[in-house]
Amino acid sequence: MKRIWVKLVVIVTLLICSIPGTVQASVSVSAQSAILVEQESGRVLFEKDAHKVSRIASITKIMTAILAIESGKLDEMVKVSDQAVQTEGSSIYLKPGEKIRLEDLVYGLMLRSGNDAAVAIAEHVGGSVDGFVYMMNEKAQQLGMIDTHFANPHGLDDHENHVSTAYDMALLTRYAMNNETYKKITATKVHRAPNPTETWDRVWENKNRLLTEKYKYSTGGKTGYTKRANRTLVSTAKKGDFAMIAVTLNAPDDWNDHIQMFETTYSDYDIAEILSKGKVDGVKDSAFKNKVYLDHSFVYPLTSEEEKLVRIEYQLKKPGQSNRALPSQQIVGRANVYLEDKQIGSLPVYYLRAEKENKSFFDFFKDIFTLIVGVKDHG
C-alpha cells in the first residue's frame, strides 16, 4: 500500500452524500457478462454487461453458504432427508437418514458443489426448502441485489425465475468475504468429513482450479455449470493488500477470463492510502485546529495517473458556541474524497478535546471537594 499526498480543501458547510466512481480496465473476456470489484472500497474496475439478468447455476451456493454460516447452527447435526439425497446433479453422496454436521455440509456445498448438501442445509436452516428460499430472497433485498431472484438453494435449471447478475453476485461475494468463517471455507483446498457407514473419512477436494492449481493469488470462490446457464464462476484474489472479486456468467473460457482481469488490474492499479487514521492536519479553523481526527483510514485502488487527480474536502459544521460546548468524540463533519469530480469516499470527522479541556468548572470544584473530604477521612 502506498500513501499519497492529495490536494486539501477545507470547507465549513453542510454535509453531502457520497457518489462512487467507476473505471474500465483494458480487458477482453469470453463471458457474456462480467465484473471485477475491489473488495475494500467496492470500486468497479471492469464490467461487461454486468447488470444483464442471467441464469447463475451453482454460484447460487454462495448465498446458501453464508445463510448457513450466519444461522449459528454450524455445530448442529443435520438428519439427511430422502428429498436431499434424491437431488439431481453434482453430489457429495449423502445417505438417507444419516446425521452430519452442518459445517461439514457447507464444506461439501462449497468444495464439491453438492446439490444434496444444498437441500439438506435448506431444510435444516429454513425448516423447508421453500422457507430457506424465502430467507435467500430476503437477504438479497437487504444486500441491494435488486436484479436477483432465488428459487432454489443450488442453482439447478428447474425454475425459470432463478436469476441474478454479475453485479449482484459481486455484491453478495463482497458481503460474504467479510465473514471469517466463509473466507476460511472458500479458501480450503481439501476437507475431510466423517463417513457414518464406512471406516474412512470423506475427502473433498475443491473444484475451483484457480485456487488449487491455476492462480497463486486466488483466495477462493465458487464454480457453476448447467446446460442452460453454461459456465459461471465467482473468484477472489489477493496480492499484498489488494483484494478483488471477479464474476463471469456464461463464459466459455472463465479460468483465463479471471486471470486476465486480475493480472491486468494488478499491473495497472495500486492500493493507495488517501486518508490516514488519526489527527487531521491542515485544518486552520481555530475551533478545530489540532482537535479533529479520523477513526479509520481510507484506501482506494488508483492508477498512477489518477493519484494526481485526488482531492479531499473537509466539510465541518461550525459550532454554535465555543469549542468547549462540543463533547469529546462528537462527529463534527465529513472528510470527502474526490477523484476529479466524482466523490469516491466519505469518512466522519470526530472532535476530541485535550484532556485538560474536558474538565468543566463544576468538575474543578468537585475535585477540590473530593480532595478535602479525602484529607478529613484520612485523619
DRENDO-1510 file (C-alpha; in Angstrom, 1 decimal, always signed):
<recs>
REC; n; res; u; v; w
REC; 1; MET; +0.0; +0.0; +0.0 .
REC; 2; LYS; +1.3; +3.4; -0.8 .
REC; 3; ARG; +0.5; +6.7; +0.9 .
REC; 4; ILE; -0.3; +9.5; -1.5 .
REC; 5; TRP; -0.4; +13.3; -1.0 .
REC; 6; VAL; -3.5; +15.0; -2.2 .
REC; 7; LYS; -4.9; +18.4; -2.6 .
REC; 8; LEU; -6.6; +19.6; +0.6 .
REC; 9; VAL; -9.6; +21.8; +0.6 .
REC; 10; VAL; -11.3; +22.9; +3.9 .
REC; 11; ILE; -14.9; +24.0; +3.7 .
REC; 12; VAL; -17.2; +24.8; +6.6 .
REC; 13; THR; -20.7; +23.9; +5.2 .
REC; 14; LEU; -23.4; +21.3; +5.3 .
REC; 15; LEU; -22.6; +17.6; +4.6 .
REC; 16; ILE; -23.1; +16.0; +1.2 .
REC; 17; CYS; -23.7; +12.4; +0.1 .
REC; 18; SER; -21.1; +10.0; -1.4 .
REC; 19; ILE; -21.4; +9.0; -5.1 .
REC; 20; PRO; -18.9; +6.2; -6.1 .
REC; 21; GLY; -17.0; +6.4; -9.4 .
REC; 22; THR; -16.1; +3.6; -11.8 .
REC; 23; VAL; -13.2; +3.0; -14.2 .
REC; 24; GLN; -12.8; +0.5; -17.0 .
REC; 25; ALA; -9.7; -1.6; -17.2 .
REC; 26; SER; -8.4; -2.7; -20.6 .
REC; 27; VAL; -9.7; -6.3; -20.5 .
REC; 28; SER; -11.4; -8.5; -23.0 .
REC; 29; VAL; -13.3; -11.6; -21.8 .
REC; 30; SER; -15.2; -14.5; -23.3 .
REC; 31; ALA; -18.1; -14.1; -20.8 .
REC; 32; GLN; -21.4; -12.7; -21.8 .
REC; 33; SER; -21.4; -10.6; -18.6 .
REC; 34; ALA; -18.6; -9.9; -16.2 .
REC; 35; ILE; -17.4; -7.7; -13.4 .
REC; 36; LEU; -14.3; -7.0; -11.4 .
REC; 37; VAL; -14.6; -5.3; -8.0 .
REC; 38; GLU; -12.0; -4.2; -5.4 .
REC; 39; GLN; -13.0; -5.7; -2.0 .
REC; 40; GLU; -12.3; -2.9; +0.4 .
REC; 41; SER; -13.8; +0.1; -1.5 .
REC; 42; GLY; -16.2; -1.7; -3.7 .
REC; 43; ARG; -14.8; +0.1; -6.7 .
REC; 44; VAL; -15.8; -1.4; -10.1 .
REC; 45; LEU; -12.6; -1.8; -12.1 .
REC; 46; PHE; -14.1; -3.6; -15.1 .
REC; 47; GLU; -17.5; -4.6; -16.2 .
REC; 48; LYS; -19.2; -6.0; -19.3 .
REC; 49; ASP; -23.0; -6.1; -19.3 .
REC; 50; ALA; -22.7; -6.5; -15.5 .
REC; 51; HIS; -26.4; -5.9; -15.0 .
REC; 52; LYS; -27.7; -8.4; -17.6 .
REC; 53; VAL; -30.1; -10.8; -15.9 .
REC; 54; SER; -29.0; -14.4; -16.4 .
REC; 55; ARG; -29.1; -17.9; -15.0 .
REC; 56; ILE; -26.3; -18.4; -12.5 .
REC; 57; ALA; -26.1; -22.1; -11.8 .
REC; 58; SER; -24.1; -23.2; -8.7 .
REC; 59; ILE; -22.7; -19.8; -7.7 .
REC; 60; THR; -26.1; -19.7; -6.1 .
REC; 61; LYS; -24.5; -21.7; -3.3 .
REC; 62; ILE; -22.6; -18.6; -2.0 .
REC; 63; MET; -25.9; -17.4; -0.7 .
REC; 64; THR; -26.7; -20.8; +0.7 .
REC; 65; ALA; -23.4; -21.0; +2.4 .
REC; 66; ILE; -23.5; -17.5; +4.1 .
REC; 67; LEU; -27.0; -18.1; +5.4 .
REC; 68; ALA; -25.9; -21.4; +6.9 .
REC; 69; ILE; -22.9; -19.8; +8.5 .
REC; 70; GLU; -24.9; -16.9; +9.9 .
REC; 71; SER; -27.6; -19.2; +11.3 .
REC; 72; GLY; -25.3; -20.0; +14.2 .
REC; 73; LYS; -26.0; -23.7; +13.8 .
REC; 74; LEU; -22.8; -25.0; +12.2 .
REC; 75; ASP; -22.1; -27.4; +15.1 .
REC; 76; GLU; -25.6; -28.9; +14.9 .
REC; 77; MET; -26.2; -32.4; +13.4 .
REC; 78; VAL; -28.4; -32.5; +10.3 .
REC; 79; LYS; -30.5; -35.5; +9.6 .
REC; 80; VAL; -30.4; -36.0; +5.8 .
REC; 81; SER; -33.8; -36.5; +4.1 .
REC; 82; ASP; -34.8; -38.6; +1.2 .
REC; 83; GLN; -35.5; -35.4; -0.7 .
REC; 84; ALA; -32.0; -34.2; -0.2 .
REC; 85; VAL; -30.4; -37.5; -1.4 .
REC; 86; GLN; -32.6; -37.6; -4.5 .
REC; 87; THR; -31.5; -34.1; -5.7 .
REC; 88; GLU; -30.0; -34.5; -9.2 .
REC; 89; GLY; -26.7; -33.2; -10.4 .
REC; 90; SER; -23.4; -32.8; -8.5 .
REC; 91; SER; -23.4; -34.7; -5.2 .
REC; 92; ILE; -21.4; -35.5; -2.1 .
REC; 93; TYR; -23.3; -38.8; -1.9 .
REC; 94; LEU; -25.2; -38.3; +1.3 .
REC; 95; LYS; -27.2; -41.3; +2.6 .
REC; 96; PRO; -30.9; -41.2; +3.7 .
REC; 97; GLY; -31.2; -40.8; +7.4 .
REC; 98; GLU; -27.5; -40.2; +8.1 .
REC; 99; LYS; -26.5; -37.4; +10.5 .
REC; 100; ILE; -23.8; -34.9; +9.5 .
REC; 101; ARG; -22.6; -31.7; +11.0 .
REC; 102; LEU; -24.0; -28.6; +9.3 .
REC; 103; GLU; -20.4; -27.2; +9.0 .
REC; 104; ASP; -19.4; -30.3; +7.0 .
REC; 105; LEU; -22.4; -29.8; +4.7 .
REC; 106; VAL; -21.2; -26.3; +4.0 .
REC; 107; TYR; -17.7; -27.6; +3.1 .
REC; 108; GLY; -19.3; -30.2; +0.8 .
REC; 109; LEU; -21.5; -27.5; -0.7 .
REC; 110; MET; -18.7; -25.1; -1.5 .
REC; 111; LEU; -15.8; -27.5; -2.4 .
REC; 112; ARG; -17.8; -30.2; -4.3 .
REC; 113; SER; -20.9; -28.2; -5.2 .
REC; 114; GLY; -23.1; -30.8; -3.6 .
REC; 115; ASN; -26.7; -30.3; -4.6 .
REC; 116; ASP; -27.8; -32.8; -2.0 .
REC; 117; ALA; -25.9; -30.8; +0.6 .
REC; 118; ALA; -27.7; -27.6; -0.5 .
REC; 119; VAL; -31.1; -29.2; +0.1 .
REC; 120; ALA; -30.1; -30.7; +3.4 .
REC; 121; ILE; -28.8; -27.2; +4.5 .
REC; 122; ALA; -32.0; -25.6; +3.3 .
REC; 123; GLU; -34.3; -28.0; +5.2 .
REC; 124; HIS; -32.3; -27.7; +8.4 .
REC; 125; VAL; -31.8; -23.9; +8.4 .
REC; 126; GLY; -35.0; -22.8; +6.8 .
REC; 127; GLY; -37.3; -25.5; +8.1 .
REC; 128; SER; -38.0; -26.4; +4.5 .
REC; 129; VAL; -36.6; -25.7; +1.0 .
REC; 130; ASP; -39.4; -23.1; +0.5 .
REC; 131; GLY; -38.7; -21.5; +3.8 .
REC; 132; PHE; -35.0; -21.3; +3.0 .
REC; 133; VAL; -35.6; -19.8; -0.4 .
REC; 134; TYR; -37.6; -17.1; +1.3 .
REC; 135; MET; -34.6; -16.3; +3.5 .
REC; 136; MET; -32.4; -16.2; +0.4 .
REC; 137; ASN; -34.6; -13.6; -1.2 .
REC; 138; GLU; -34.9; -11.5; +2.0 .
REC; 139; LYS; -31.1; -11.5; +2.3 .
REC; 140; ALA; -30.7; -10.5; -1.4 .
REC; 141; GLN; -33.0; -7.5; -0.8 .
REC; 142; GLN; -31.0; -6.4; +2.3 .
REC; 143; LEU; -27.8; -6.5; +0.2 .
REC; 144; GLY; -29.3; -4.5; -2.6 .
REC; 145; MET; -29.4; -7.3; -5.1 .
REC; 146; ILE; -32.2; -5.7; -7.0 .
REC; 147; ASP; -32.0; -7.9; -10.1 .
REC; 148; THR; -31.8; -11.2; -8.3 .
REC; 149; HIS; -34.5; -13.8; -7.5 .
REC; 150; PHE; -33.7; -17.2; -6.0 .
REC; 151; ALA; -36.0; -20.2; -6.5 .
REC; 152; ASN; -33.8; -22.9; -5.0 .
REC; 153; PRO; -30.7; -23.4; -2.8 .
REC; 154; HIS; -28.5; -25.0; -5.5 .
REC; 155; GLY; -28.9; -23.3; -8.9 .
REC; 156; LEU; -30.3; -26.1; -11.0 .
REC; 157; ASP; -32.4; -25.1; -14.0 .
REC; 158; ASP; -35.7; -26.3; -12.5 .
REC; 159; HIS; -37.1; -22.8; -12.2 .
REC; 160; GLU; -37.4; -20.1; -14.9 .
REC; 161; ASN; -37.2; -17.3; -12.3 .
REC; 162; HIS; -33.9; -18.3; -10.7 .
REC; 163; VAL; -31.7; -15.5; -11.9 .
REC; 164; SER; -29.1; -12.8; -11.0 .
REC; 165; THR; -26.5; -10.6; -12.5 .
REC; 166; ALA; -22.7; -10.4; -12.3 .
REC; 167; TYR; -23.1; -7.1; -10.4 .
REC; 168; ASP; -25.4; -8.6; -7.8 .
REC; 169; MET; -23.2; -11.7; -7.3 .
REC; 170; ALA; -20.2; -9.4; -6.7 .
REC; 171; LEU; -22.3; -7.6; -4.0 .
REC; 172; LEU; -23.1; -10.9; -2.4 .
REC; 173; THR; -19.5; -12.1; -2.5 .
REC; 174; ARG; -18.1; -8.8; -1.1 .
REC; 175; TYR; -20.5; -9.2; +1.8 .
REC; 176; ALA; -19.6; -12.9; +2.3 .
REC; 177; MET; -15.9; -12.2; +2.3 .
REC; 178; ASN; -16.3; -10.1; +5.4 .
REC; 179; ASN; -17.2; -13.2; +7.3 .
REC; 180; GLU; -14.1; -15.0; +8.6 .
REC; 181; THR; -15.8; -18.5; +8.5 .
REC; 182; TYR; -16.9; -18.1; +4.9 .
REC; 183; LYS; -13.4; -16.9; +4.0 .
REC; 184; LYS; -11.8; -20.0; +5.6 .
REC; 185; ILE; -14.2; -22.4; +3.9 .
REC; 186; THR; -14.0; -20.8; +0.4 .
REC; 187; ALA; -10.2; -20.9; +0.6 .
REC; 188; THR; -10.0; -24.6; +1.7 .
REC; 189; LYS; -8.4; -26.9; -0.9 .
REC; 190; VAL; -9.2; -30.2; +0.8 .
REC; 191; HIS; -11.7; -31.1; +3.6 .
REC; 192; ARG; -12.2; -34.3; +5.5 .
REC; 193; ALA; -15.6; -35.2; +6.9 .
REC; 194; PRO; -16.7; -38.4; +8.9 .
REC; 195; ASN; -18.4; -41.1; +6.8 .
REC; 196; PRO; -21.0; -42.7; +9.1 .
REC; 197; THR; -21.2; -46.1; +7.2 .
REC; 198; GLU; -17.5; -46.6; +6.3 .
REC; 199; THR; -14.2; -46.9; +8.1 .
REC; 200; TRP; -12.7; -44.0; +6.1 .
REC; 201; ASP; -13.4; -40.3; +6.0 .
REC; 202; ARG; -15.0; -38.5; +3.1 .
REC; 203; VAL; -12.3; -36.4; +1.4 .
REC; 204; TRP; -13.5; -33.5; -0.7 .
REC; 205; GLU; -11.1; -31.6; -3.0 .
REC; 206; ASN; -12.1; -28.1; -4.1 .
REC; 207; LYS; -13.3; -27.9; -7.8 .
REC; 208; ASN; -12.0; -24.3; -8.0 .
REC; 209; ARG; -8.9; -24.8; -10.2 .
REC; 210; LEU; -7.9; -21.2; -9.8 .
REC; 211; LEU; -7.4; -21.9; -6.1 .
REC; 212; THR; -5.9; -25.4; -6.4 .
REC; 213; GLU; -3.6; -25.1; -9.4 .
REC; 214; LYS; -4.0; -22.1; -11.8 .
REC; 215; TYR; -3.6; -18.9; -9.9 .
REC; 216; LYS; -1.2; -18.3; -7.0 .
REC; 217; TYR; -3.1; -15.2; -5.7 .
REC; 218; SER; -6.5; -17.0; -5.6 .
REC; 219; THR; -8.3; -16.9; -2.2 .
REC; 220; GLY; -11.5; -18.8; -3.1 .
REC; 221; GLY; -14.7; -18.6; -5.0 .
REC; 222; LYS; -17.4; -20.9; -6.4 .
REC; 223; THR; -17.8; -22.7; -9.7 .
REC; 224; GLY; -21.0; -23.3; -11.6 .
REC; 225; TYR; -22.4; -25.1; -14.6 .
REC; 226; THR; -25.7; -26.1; -16.1 .
REC; 227; LYS; -26.7; -26.7; -19.7 .
REC; 228; ARG; -28.8; -23.5; -19.8 .
REC; 229; ALA; -26.6; -21.2; -17.7 .
REC; 230; ASN; -23.3; -22.6; -19.2 .
REC; 231; ARG; -20.1; -21.9; -17.2 .
REC; 232; THR; -20.4; -19.4; -14.3 .
REC; 233; LEU; -17.6; -18.5; -11.9 .
REC; 234; VAL; -17.0; -16.3; -8.9 .
REC; 235; SER; -13.5; -16.0; -7.7 .
REC; 236; THR; -11.5; -13.9; -5.2 .
REC; 237; ALA; -7.8; -13.0; -5.2 .
REC; 238; LYS; -5.4; -11.1; -3.0 .
REC; 239; LYS; -1.9; -9.7; -3.8 .
REC; 240; GLY; -0.4; -7.9; -0.9 .
REC; 241; ASP; -3.2; -5.7; +0.4 .
REC; 242; PHE; -5.0; -5.6; -2.9 .
REC; 243; ALA; -8.1; -7.9; -2.8 .
REC; 244; MET; -10.5; -8.4; -5.7 .
REC; 245; ILE; -13.7; -10.2; -6.7 .
REC; 246; ALA; -14.4; -11.4; -10.2 .
REC; 247; VAL; -17.6; -12.7; -11.6 .
REC; 248; THR; -18.3; -14.2; -15.0 .
REC; 249; LEU; -21.6; -15.5; -16.4 .
REC; 250; ASN; -21.8; -17.7; -19.5 .
REC; 251; ALA; -18.1; -17.7; -20.0 .
REC; 252; PRO; -16.5; -20.5; -22.2 .
REC; 253; ASP; -13.0; -19.5; -21.1 .
REC; 254; ASP; -13.7; -18.5; -17.5 .
REC; 255; TRP; -10.4; -19.5; -15.9 .
REC; 256; ASN; -8.5; -17.3; -18.2 .
REC; 257; ASP; -11.1; -14.5; -18.1 .
REC; 258; HIS; -10.5; -14.3; -14.3 .
REC; 259; ILE; -6.7; -14.5; -14.5 .
REC; 260; GLN; -6.6; -11.8; -17.2 .
REC; 261; MET; -8.9; -9.5; -15.2 .
REC; 262; PHE; -6.8; -9.9; -12.0 .
REC; 263; GLU; -3.4; -9.6; -13.7 .
REC; 264; THR; -4.3; -6.6; -15.8 .
REC; 265; THR; -5.6; -4.8; -12.8 .
REC; 266; TYR; -2.7; -5.7; -10.6 .
REC; 267; SER; -0.4; -4.3; -13.3 .
REC; 268; ASP; -2.4; -1.0; -13.8 .
REC; 269; TYR; -3.6; -0.2; -10.2 .
REC; 270; ASP; -2.2; +0.1; -6.7 .
REC; 271; ILE; -3.9; +0.4; -3.4 .
REC; 272; ALA; -3.4; +4.0; -2.1 .
REC; 273; GLU; -4.0; +5.2; +1.4 .
REC; 274; ILE; -5.7; +8.5; +0.8 .
REC; 275; LEU; -6.7; +9.3; +4.4 .
REC; 276; SER; -4.8; +8.1; +7.4 .
REC; 277; LYS; -6.3; +7.2; +10.8 .
REC; 278; GLY; -5.6; +9.8; +13.5 .
REC; 279; LYS; -5.3; +13.5; +13.8 .
REC; 280; VAL; -6.3; +15.6; +10.7 .
REC; 281; ASP; -3.6; +18.0; +9.7 .
REC; 282; GLY; -4.2; +21.2; +7.7 .
REC; 283; VAL; -7.4; +22.4; +9.3 .
REC; 284; LYS; -6.8; +26.0; +10.2 .
REC; 285; ASP; -10.1; +27.0; +11.7 .
REC; 286; SER; -9.4; +27.8; +15.4 .
REC; 287; ALA; -12.4; +25.8; +16.6 .
REC; 288; PHE; -11.0; +22.6; +15.1 .
REC; 289; LYS; -7.3; +23.1; +14.6 .
REC; 290; ASN; -5.4; +20.1; +16.1 .
REC; 291; LYS; -8.7; +18.9; +17.6 .
REC; 292; VAL; -10.2; +16.7; +14.9 .
REC; 293; TYR; -9.4; +13.2; +13.8 .
REC; 294; LEU; -10.4; +10.2; +11.7 .
REC; 295; ASP; -11.2; +6.9; +13.4 .
REC; 296; HIS; -10.1; +4.8; +10.4 .
REC; 297; SER; -8.2; +5.1; +7.2 .
REC; 298; PHE; -9.5; +5.3; +3.6 .
REC; 299; VAL; -7.8; +3.2; +0.9 .
REC; 300; TYR; -8.7; +3.1; -2.8 .
REC; 301; PRO; -7.4; +1.5; -6.0 .
REC; 302; LEU; -5.8; +4.1; -8.3 .
REC; 303; THR; -3.7; +4.2; -11.4 .
REC; 304; SER; -0.5; +6.4; -11.2 .
REC; 305; GLU; -2.3; +9.0; -13.4 .
REC; 306; GLU; -5.4; +9.0; -11.1 .
REC; 307; GLU; -3.3; +9.6; -8.0 .
REC; 308; LYS; -2.7; +13.2; -9.2 .
REC; 309; LEU; -6.4; +13.8; -9.6 .
REC; 310; VAL; -7.5; +13.0; -6.0 .
REC; 311; ARG; -8.5; +15.8; -3.6 .
REC; 312; ILE; -10.0; +15.9; -0.1 .
REC; 313; GLU; -12.6; +18.4; +1.2 .
REC; 314; TYR; -13.1; +18.6; +4.9 .
REC; 315; GLN; -16.6; +19.8; +5.4 .
REC; 316; LEU; -17.0; +20.9; +9.1 .
REC; 317; LYS; -20.1; +22.2; +10.9 .
REC; 318; LYS; -19.5; +25.5; +12.7 .
REC; 319; PRO; -20.1; +25.1; +16.4 .
REC; 320; GLY; -22.8; +27.4; +17.7 .
REC; 321; GLN; -20.8; +28.3; +20.8 .
REC; 322; SER; -17.2; +27.9; +21.8 .
REC; 323; ASN; -15.3; +24.7; +21.3 .
REC; 324; ARG; -15.9; +23.9; +25.0 .
REC; 325; ALA; -19.5; +23.3; +24.0 .
REC; 326; LEU; -18.5; +20.4; +21.9 .
REC; 327; PRO; -18.5; +17.0; +23.6 .
REC; 328; SER; -15.4; +14.8; +23.0 .
REC; 329; GLN; -15.8; +12.3; +20.2 .
REC; 330; GLN; -18.7; +14.1; +18.6 .
REC; 331; ILE; -18.9; +13.9; +14.8 .
REC; 332; VAL; -18.4; +17.5; +13.5 .
REC; 333; GLY; -18.1; +16.9; +9.8 .
REC; 334; ARG; -17.0; +14.7; +6.9 .
REC; 335; ALA; -13.8; +14.1; +5.0 .
REC; 336; ASN; -15.0; +13.8; +1.4 .
REC; 337; VAL; -12.6; +12.3; -1.2 .
REC; 338; TYR; -12.9; +13.1; -4.9 .
REC; 339; LEU; -11.4; +11.6; -8.0 .
REC; 340; GLU; -11.7; +14.5; -10.4 .
REC; 341; ASP; -15.4; +15.5; -10.0 .
REC; 342; LYS; -16.6; +12.1; -8.6 .
REC; 343; GLN; -16.9; +11.6; -4.9 .
REC; 344; ILE; -15.4; +8.2; -4.1 .
REC; 345; GLY; -15.5; +8.2; -0.3 .
REC; 346; SER; -16.6; +10.0; +2.8 .
REC; 347; LEU; -15.4; +9.5; +6.4 .
REC; 348; PRO; -16.8; +11.0; +9.6 .
REC; 349; VAL; -14.6; +13.6; +11.3 .
REC; 350; TYR; -14.5; +13.5; +15.1 .
REC; 351; TYR; -13.8; +16.2; +17.6 .
REC; 352; LEU; -11.5; +15.4; +20.6 .
REC; 353; ARG; -10.7; +17.9; +23.3 .
REC; 354; ALA; -7.4; +17.9; +25.0 .
REC; 355; GLU; -7.7; +16.2; +28.5 .
REC; 356; LYS; -7.3; +19.5; +30.3 .
REC; 357; GLU; -10.2; +20.9; +28.4 .
REC; 358; ASN; -12.5; +18.1; +29.3 .
REC; 359; LYS; -13.0; +19.3; +32.9 .
REC; 360; SER; -15.8; +21.8; +33.4 .
REC; 361; PHE; -16.0; +24.5; +36.1 .
REC; 362; PHE; -18.2; +22.1; +38.1 .
REC; 363; ASP; -15.5; +19.3; +37.7 .
REC; 364; PHE; -12.9; +21.7; +39.1 .
REC; 365; PHE; -14.8; +22.2; +42.4 .
REC; 366; LYS; -15.8; +18.6; +42.5 .
REC; 367; ASP; -12.1; +17.7; +42.5 .
REC; 368; ILE; -11.3; +20.2; +45.3 .
REC; 369; PHE; -14.3; +18.8; +47.4 .
REC; 370; THR; -13.1; +15.2; +46.9 .
REC; 371; LEU; -9.6; +16.2; +48.0 .
REC; 372; ILE; -10.8; +17.9; +51.2 .
REC; 373; VAL; -13.1; +15.0; +52.1 .
REC; 374; GLY; -10.3; +12.6; +51.4 .
REC; 375; VAL; -8.0; +14.6; +53.8 .
REC; 376; LYS; -10.6; +14.6; +56.6 .
REC; 377; ASP; -11.3; +10.8; +56.2 .
REC; 378; HIS; -7.6; +10.1; +56.3 .
REC; 379; GLY; -7.3; +12.0; +59.7 .
</recs>
